[in-house]
Amino acid sequence: MRSIVLIAVILFHGFSISQEQTIIENISIVSPHLSGPMHNATVVITSGKITSIMSPDQVYKHQPNKQPQTLQRNIIDGEGLYLVPGIMDSHVHVSSIPGMGFGVEPVAQKHQELAEAYYQQQPASFLYHGVTQVLDPNPGLNWSRFTETSAHPDFFRCEVVASKNTFPLVEKNDELSKTMFTYLVDEQAGKNTENSPESIVQRIASSGATCIKLYFEDGYGNESYWPLLSDSTLKRIRTAATKYDLLVLAHANAVDMYEKAIEYDVDVIAHGLWNWNEFAKENDVPPQMATILDALREKSIGYMPTQRVIAGLGELMLENSHKATEFKKVTPKPLLEWYSQPEAHWFKDDMRQGFDGLPDEVIARIFLTGRINKGEKVMQMLNRKEHPILLGSDFPGSPSFANQPGLTTFLEMKAMANAGISLSDILEASTINNARQFKLQEHYGTVEEGKVANLLLLNQNPLETIDAWNDINQVILHGDVFERDSFAADKTGINGISINEE
């Protein structure tokens, strides 16, 4: 099923696949499968794929006149540049608008023109930051807006299975928001009846999805006020998912929810373990949690730290966080202007209510120190034991405007570096680890012959500085070469709305 979906992604990507041949000469290749950079190489891209990679001695022996003469050639001098695989962010929500929530929710419905400008710019903003593949584990109703744009990252999706009594449906109060959840399971239904776990999974597989997402969330923090899907339902979903070759992703971020997700053999836990609950006062990972992490490793369950979820909540509470200069490259100007209005700070008010009147700076510190530090400790422990880390930003993670498309992915990579993860491990987390975890390694994740030509030309070596990932010279998408700035929000116009600097 997944290979059929991938062919559809490649053939019907929303823009024409290049029939030109692009040759990148004198390039230094940095790829997870190499022990170090391959310098002075030549890479040939034909019809959207890497068709040849030659080392310097092979280039010398190469006979250009034997190449087909029917293809128009584009020659790029890569001297001083680094060619890397395009980034895969395996946890984004393309229907969710920073500061507004999902497009069907009340704030977005009230400001549909701003929402429209955002949806048109969003794919370009991911590409501006080198994100050439995304996976959306809860695509909502507006994901086709993402894939309808002329140039966009390759798009993969899960579909959420929930019931009318479980999170996240129980938090969506208005009728329009409830329409986001189209796969509601009837836990009492027999195997071959409508909306049974088996029927729901079959429908998801037929829809072209790559995976299923389950929520292991019984309440925020230490609270337990929502029911979970029953043990029987979870087992039936797991069995059916295996039958249809669908991965199972779990939303979980607390100790007890991790235990539950691991028990049901999920393939990926799509959040970091930052809610330590009864171990909240511990400074180091306690033995009981180490046991949980060992079980995760033994079952080869993918781990996404998603540190930007916590950082986005903390930064929201900081004064003028909406005025970050980096936003100008990825956020339409009308939306930036709206962030300055009191109405846009509604989620700040919600956050304050949850902290009993604590000052904003104290709330920010709770997230940006305590919870961030806990997530870092878990990441460090898994990394020391050589468990692969997956780059997943959970963009935007909440209705916070502190997280913006593409930029949040880069900041998630920086969060890994801040936690002490090596630059080579960050390269793997951002490319081949996601490709392997989601069974896409035949097409993505390394700079090798036969792979899809989703590539980045960087001005710096990403094995020497994390900032290389934010110093992009050109983006190559299915063989088509784009200057980075062509994707910048301050260089484009959306729906006739000028968003250029005055």
VOGU-3710 file (C-alpha; in Angstrom, 3 decimals, decimal comma):
1> mrsivliavi> 0,000/0,000/0,000  2,730/2,499/0,957  4,692/1,999/-2,272  1,545/2,784/-4,292  1,003/5,955/-2,283  4,605/7,022/-2,808  4,293/6,611/-6,569  1,233/8,836/-6,428  3,162/11,439/-4,443  5,973/11,457/-6,984
11> lfhgfsisqe> 3,865/11,384/-10,137  1,106/13,726/-9,040  3,098/16,069/-6,893  1,307/19,225/-7,986  4,102/20,522/-10,222  5,733/19,112/-13,331  8,659/16,789/-12,759  11,763/18,213/-14,437  12,739/16,588/-17,730  16,028/18,482/-17,684
21> qtiienisiv> 19,295/17,027/-16,546  20,995/18,912/-13,735  24,689/18,314/-13,152  26,251/19,532/-9,914  30,028/19,680/-10,224  32,799/20,107/-7,644  30,372/19,456/-4,802  31,026/18,135/-1,295  28,407/15,500/-0,446  27,355/15,081/3,190
31> sphlsgpmhn> 25,043/12,104/3,643  24,246/9,731/6,533  25,597/6,722/4,619  29,047/8,312/4,237  31,713/8,328/6,947  32,597/11,917/6,023  32,124/14,427/3,214  32,828/13,256/-0,341  34,645/16,219/-1,867  34,847/17,301/-5,526
41> atvvitsgki> 32,100/14,923/-6,585  29,748/15,244/-9,543  26,041/14,479/-9,118  23,731/13,975/-12,087  19,963/14,429/-11,658  17,627/13,275/-14,434  13,830/13,437/-14,418  13,668/14,158/-10,697  16,008/11,416/-9,502  19,693/11,076/-8,733
51> tsimspdqvy> 20,999/9,051/-11,675  24,762/9,244/-11,167  27,288/10,146/-8,479  30,936/10,268/-9,489  34,016/10,731/-7,349  36,847/12,900/-8,742  38,653/9,967/-10,411  35,399/8,761/-11,977  34,684/12,257/-13,281  38,040/12,255/-15,035
61> khqpnkqpqt> 37,151/9,005/-16,831  33,601/10,155/-17,603  32,750/10,557/-21,275  30,221/13,430/-21,603  29,679/12,788/-25,314  28,162/9,418/-24,462  25,357/11,060/-22,509  21,942/11,467/-24,207  21,847/14,726/-26,097  18,064/15,109/-25,951
71> lqrniidgeg> 18,021/16,490/-22,397  18,646/20,151/-21,705  21,423/20,397/-19,153  21,689/22,699/-16,189  25,221/22,881/-14,803  25,750/24,002/-11,198  29,218/24,758/-9,875  29,151/23,395/-6,340  32,605/24,540/-5,304  32,515/25,569/-1,647
81> lylvpgimds> 28,996/24,149/-1,170  27,648/21,027/0,566  24,972/18,754/-0,914  22,732/17,069/1,682  19,426/15,187/1,671  16,338/17,331/2,112  14,967/17,434/5,656  11,991/15,290/6,684  9,836/16,615/9,526  7,701/13,655/10,552
91> hvhvssipgm> 5,305/15,561/12,816  3,594/18,642/11,408  -0,024/19,799/11,252  -0,616/21,596/7,967  -4,277/22,398/8,745  -3,339/24,264/11,919  -2,568/27,992/11,764  -0,178/29,444/14,377  -2,193/31,668/16,704  -5,537/30,402/15,365
101> gfgvepvaqk> -5,665/26,636/15,660  -7,070/24,346/12,987  -8,743/26,082/10,075  -12,219/24,892/11,043  -11,985/26,327/14,554  -13,668/29,614/15,527  -10,701/32,019/15,393  -9,645/30,853/11,931  -13,238/30,952/10,688  -13,511/34,555/11,807
111> hqelaeayyq> -10,365/35,527/9,862  -10,677/33,507/6,682  -8,665/35,936/4,535  -5,694/35,648/6,895  -6,121/31,881/6,960  -6,111/31,796/3,159  -2,900/33,841/2,977  -1,303/31,492/5,479  -2,315/28,307/3,670  -0,865/29,586/0,406
121> qqpasflyhg> 2,466/30,574/1,993  2,903/27,609/4,340  4,412/25,052/1,881  6,925/27,647/0,663  7,918/28,392/4,260  8,779/24,741/4,856  10,852/24,721/1,674  12,570/27,957/2,703  13,970/26,003/5,653  14,891/22,962/3,574
131> vtqvldpnpg> 11,993/20,708/4,589  11,275/18,627/1,483  9,165/15,878/3,103  6,557/16,143/5,848  4,310/13,704/7,639  1,086/14,959/9,209  -0,305/12,616/11,897  -3,539/14,611/12,238  -4,174/16,319/8,887  -7,588/17,739/9,688
141> lnwsrftets> -9,752/18,894/6,787  -7,472/21,382/5,034  -4,454/19,255/4,150  -5,327/19,327/0,446  -4,684/23,083/0,558  -1,060/22,129/1,199  -0,753/19,691/-1,703  -2,622/21,915/-4,182  0,109/24,580/-4,175  2,486/24,652/-7,137
151> ahpdffrcev> 5,557/23,647/-5,097  5,347/21,868/-1,760  7,206/19,263/0,291  6,229/15,669/-0,416  3,289/14,981/1,865  2,481/11,863/3,890  -0,245/11,510/6,489  -1,716/9,413/9,275  -5,387/9,439/10,167  -6,628/9,695/13,743
161> vaskntfplv> -8,733/6,936/15,270  -10,704/8,130/18,292  -14,136/7,696/19,828  -16,707/10,313/20,767  -15,646/9,922/24,415  -11,872/10,191/24,060  -9,313/12,920/23,475  -9,008/14,977/21,284  -12,674/14,938/20,251  -13,833/15,619/23,791
171> ekndelsktm> -11,997/18,972/23,693  -13,647/20,152/20,447  -16,896/21,763/21,523  -18,244/23,406/18,365  -19,839/21,317/15,629  -17,487/22,454/12,855  -14,407/21,434/14,838  -15,918/18,024/15,445  -15,959/17,408/11,686  -12,150/17,051/11,814
181> ftylvdeqag> -12,570/13,530/13,176  -13,914/11,327/10,406  -12,727/7,967/11,759  -14,702/7,533/14,974  -14,644/3,972/16,167  -17,617/2,138/17,668  -15,971/0,101/20,399  -18,941/-2,248/20,700  -19,199/-3,024/16,967  -18,613/-6,519/15,672
191> kntenspesi> -15,670/-7,270/13,415  -17,428/-6,858/10,067  -19,805/-4,042/10,967  -19,624/-0,339/10,176  -17,210/1,711/12,300  -15,692/-1,348/13,938  -11,939/-1,085/14,552  -11,326/-3,372/11,582  -13,583/-1,396/9,225  -12,096/1,926/10,308
201> vqriassgat> -8,534/0,710/9,685  -9,508/-0,688/6,282  -11,016/2,668/5,294  -7,869/4,497/6,398  -5,679/2,136/4,370  -7,894/2,666/1,320  -7,611/6,457/1,732  -3,881/6,359/0,950  -2,696/7,142/4,475  0,694/5,893/5,654
211> ciklyfedgy> -0,213/5,389/9,293  -2,759/5,585/12,116  -2,522/7,912/15,095  -3,874/6,980/18,530  -4,104/9,340/21,490  -2,882/8,028/24,831  -4,005/11,097/26,744  -6,185/10,882/29,855  -5,640/14,472/31,006  -3,104/17,269/31,044
221> gnesywplls> -0,310/17,140/33,610  -1,183/14,896/36,538  -4,925/14,991/35,836  -6,918/11,955/34,687  -10,347/12,994/33,513  -10,657/11,483/30,001  -11,174/7,810/29,184  -8,858/5,978/26,804  -9,863/3,532/24,108  -10,480/0,134/25,706
231> dstlkrirta> -7,813/-2,563/25,791  -9,881/-4,675/23,404  -10,245/-1,818/20,910  -6,521/-1,034/21,009  -5,646/-4,676/20,341  -8,074/-4,838/17,423  -6,671/-1,647/15,908  -3,086/-2,914/16,270  -3,982/-6,240/14,596  -5,819/-4,571/11,724
241> atkydllvla> -3,025/-2,028/11,199  -0,512/-4,851/10,843  -2,769/-6,575/8,326  -2,892/-3,459/6,130  0,788/-2,555/6,646  -0,009/0,697/8,433  2,266/2,109/11,111  0,738/3,106/14,450  1,804/6,414/15,998  0,988/7,223/19,602
251> hanavdmyek> 0,407/10,640/21,120  1,872/10,272/24,612  4,066/12,466/26,793  3,558/11,179/30,360  5,028/8,171/32,121  1,801/6,177/32,471  0,729/6,949/28,904  4,120/5,808/27,600  3,669/2,511/29,439  0,279/2,044/27,802
261> aieydvdvia> 1,517/2,891/24,299  4,504/0,549/24,602  2,224/-2,232/25,848  0,275/-2,098/22,578  3,376/-2,201/20,379  3,016/1,146/18,682  5,643/1,931/16,043  6,354/5,540/17,010  5,706/7,672/20,073  5,180/11,097/18,602
271> hglwnwnefa> 6,142/13,209/21,629  8,985/13,504/24,058  8,595/12,159/27,580  8,500/15,431/29,496  5,622/14,772/31,946  7,306/12,786/34,711  4,240/12,900/36,953  5,180/11,188/40,214  8,867/11,717/39,431  8,428/15,441/38,792
281> kendvppqma> 10,936/16,468/41,472  13,679/14,182/40,221  16,705/15,866/38,644  17,837/12,776/36,755  15,929/10,039/34,967  14,768/7,709/37,786  15,181/3,916/37,499  11,456/3,365/36,910  11,543/5,586/33,837  14,761/3,974/32,641
291> tildalreks> 12,855/0,697/32,535  10,223/2,285/30,288  12,872/3,649/27,951  14,582/0,256/27,806  11,267/-1,298/26,721  10,916/1,372/24,038  14,403/0,531/22,757  13,827/-3,222/22,836  10,711/-2,858/20,691  12,466/-0,427/18,287
301> igymptqrvi> 9,765/2,178/18,823  10,561/5,486/17,152  11,123/8,459/19,476  10,315/12,085/18,625  11,499/14,578/21,272  9,177/17,393/19,989  10,878/19,948/22,253  9,302/22,824/20,321  5,872/21,973/21,725  7,077/23,000/25,168
311> aglgelmlen> 9,236/25,850/23,897  6,324/27,255/21,885  4,159/27,405/24,998  6,890/29,070/27,031  7,846/31,598/24,353  4,204/32,546/23,874  4,256/34,054/27,373  7,298/36,214/26,652  6,667/39,835/25,739  6,943/40,588/22,009
321> shkatefkkv> 7,618/36,964/21,076  5,411/37,524/18,021  7,890/40,091/16,693  10,781/37,691/16,096  12,697/38,875/13,029  12,867/35,305/11,670  9,082/35,294/11,222  9,301/37,741/8,304  10,719/35,017/6,072  8,002/32,449/6,761
331> tpkpllewys> 4,847/34,305/7,868  2,592/36,469/5,663  2,771/40,107/6,703  -1,009/40,435/7,336  -0,807/37,570/9,823  2,194/39,146/11,540  0,227/42,384/11,881  -2,705/40,482/13,373  -0,392/38,970/16,023  0,125/42,506/17,376
341> qpeahwfkdd> -3,590/42,900/18,104  -5,022/41,954/21,532  -7,452/39,508/19,901  -4,544/37,345/18,746  -3,407/36,790/22,349  -6,450/34,745/23,343  -4,379/31,621/23,959  -2,165/33,551/26,376  -5,297/34,223/28,428  -6,106/30,496/28,376
351> mrqgfdglpd> -2,596/29,699/29,586  -2,827/32,201/32,447  -6,035/30,587/33,701  -4,222/27,275/33,998  -1,522/28,757/36,249  -3,619/30,521/38,899  -2,461/34,047/38,166  1,285/33,459/38,043  3,200/36,191/36,189  3,804/35,510/32,500
361> eviarifltg> 7,559/35,309/32,943  7,156/32,629/35,622  4,854/30,585/33,390  7,401/30,912/30,589  10,184/29,698/32,895  8,171/26,630/33,931  8,158/25,490/30,319  11,514/26,779/29,111  13,546/25,373/31,988  11,820/22,596/33,962
371> rinkgekvmq> 9,960/20,754/31,203  12,517/21,427/28,498  15,237/20,064/30,786  13,270/16,879/31,446  12,835/16,306/27,717  16,560/16,855/27,199  17,491/14,265/29,831  15,350/11,591/28,179  16,757/12,453/24,751  20,309/12,266/26,073
381> mlnrkehpil> 19,705/8,891/27,690  18,294/7,350/24,515  21,059/8,892/22,416  23,764/7,469/24,704  22,253/4,039/24,132  22,283/4,667/20,365  18,525/4,646/19,983  17,663/6,579/16,779  16,050/9,981/17,309  13,390/11,166/14,844
391> lgsdfpgsps> 13,070/14,806/13,825  9,462/15,763/14,486  8,608/19,314/15,512  4,847/18,846/16,053  4,478/22,197/14,332  2,727/24,317/15,552  2,083/22,109/18,608  -0,616/24,394/20,023  -2,369/27,635/19,032  0,859/29,452/19,969
401> fanqpglttf> 2,144/31,886/17,350  5,693/31,272/18,639  6,037/28,324/16,244  6,046/29,062/12,508  6,338/26,662/9,525  9,840/25,542/8,587  11,452/27,751/11,209  10,082/25,460/13,923  11,731/22,467/12,230  15,106/24,216/12,280
411> lemkamanag> 14,594/25,228/15,928  13,791/21,592/16,769  17,145/20,644/15,248  18,814/23,346/17,357  17,056/21,934/20,433  18,736/18,580/19,711  22,099/20,336/19,504  21,387/22,146/22,795  20,721/18,757/24,391  24,167/17,578/23,336
421> islsdileas> 23,148/15,440/20,368  26,045/15,306/17,898  25,780/16,999/14,512  26,137/13,643/12,746  23,251/12,230/14,813  21,153/15,319/14,002  21,865/14,734/10,307  20,564/11,176/10,691  17,543/12,248/12,744  16,557/14,764/10,065
431> tinnarqfkl> 16,986/12,458/7,082  17,589/8,704/7,118  16,055/7,896/10,527  12,651/9,215/9,484  12,952/7,547/6,077  13,688/4,176/7,688  11,049/4,486/10,398  8,339/5,222/7,832  9,666/2,699/5,274  10,622/5,368/2,757
441> qehygtveeg> 14,374/4,714/2,692  14,246/3,405/-0,870  13,380/6,927/-2,034  14,612/9,391/0,609  17,139/9,981/3,360  20,548/9,825/1,626  22,336/11,269/-1,391  22,548/8,071/-3,447  21,780/6,953/-6,966  18,121/6,082/-7,492
451> kvanllllnq> 16,843/8,362/-4,707  14,339/11,168/-5,270  16,283/14,378/-5,912  14,995/16,279/-2,869  18,247/17,919/-1,860  19,775/21,024/-0,318  22,861/22,992/-1,282  24,284/24,453/1,935  26,894/27,168/2,288  28,411/25,496/5,369
461> npletidawn> 29,197/21,952/6,442  26,344/20,647/8,681  28,843/18,356/10,420  30,636/21,449/11,724  27,777/23,750/12,765  24,027/23,384/13,294  23,579/26,815/11,711  24,516/25,302/8,339  20,917/24,080/8,113  19,788/27,713/8,151
471> dinqvilhgd> 22,361/28,785/5,549  20,749/27,280/2,475  21,972/28,316/-0,965  19,467/26,402/-3,113  16,645/23,902/-2,640  16,248/21,025/-5,098  12,772/19,504/-5,224  12,242/16,540/-7,538  15,167/17,784/-9,581  13,879/21,347/-9,916
481> vferdsfaad> 16,344/23,912/-8,553  15,085/26,907/-6,560  16,881/29,820/-4,990  16,079/29,800/-1,285  14,723/33,341/-1,258  12,095/32,456/-3,864  10,191/30,803/-1,000  10,485/33,708/1,460  7,243/35,287/2,645  8,687/38,794/2,352
491> ktgingisin> 9,406/38,187/-1,334  5,995/36,893/-2,396  2,440/38,147/-2,754  -0,506/36,041/-1,599  -4,013/36,337/-3,068  -3,358/39,868/-4,201  -2,398/40,897/-0,666  0,998/42,556/-0,705  3,209/41,094/1,982  6,423/42,823/0,924
501> ee> 8,254/45,122/3,274  7,191/48,726/2,800
//
